[in-house]
Amino acid sequence: MEEGTWEGTRTICNELIKKLRDIPSNYDVSDIGNEVGIVIGYYEKSVVQEFKTGFDHGVSLSDGTHV
């Protein structure tokens, strides 16, 4: 996947949507994280790091720790 492209981002989004739709209702939030990790982990380390950075940023905005 070419880093930073809309096409690559759309591919990841579509894969995530498919995986998350298939999670049984008796799963918990850790299972969501596992499925996301499986999809993102398939890509290059730079993509994985971008995802982690974005995730941490989003959490910091939600929990009030953003600086």
PEBELHU-V757115 format. One record per run of one state. SS is the DSSP state (H for helix, E for strand, C for the rest). FROM is the first residue (numbers start at 0). TO is the last residue. If there is no record, write none. Layout:
ss: {SS | SS}
from: {FROM | FROM}
to: {TO | TO}
This chain:
ss: {C | H | C | H | C | H | C}
from: {0 | 5 | 21 | 28 | 41 | 44 | 63}
to: {4 | 20 | 27 | 40 | 43 | 62 | 66}
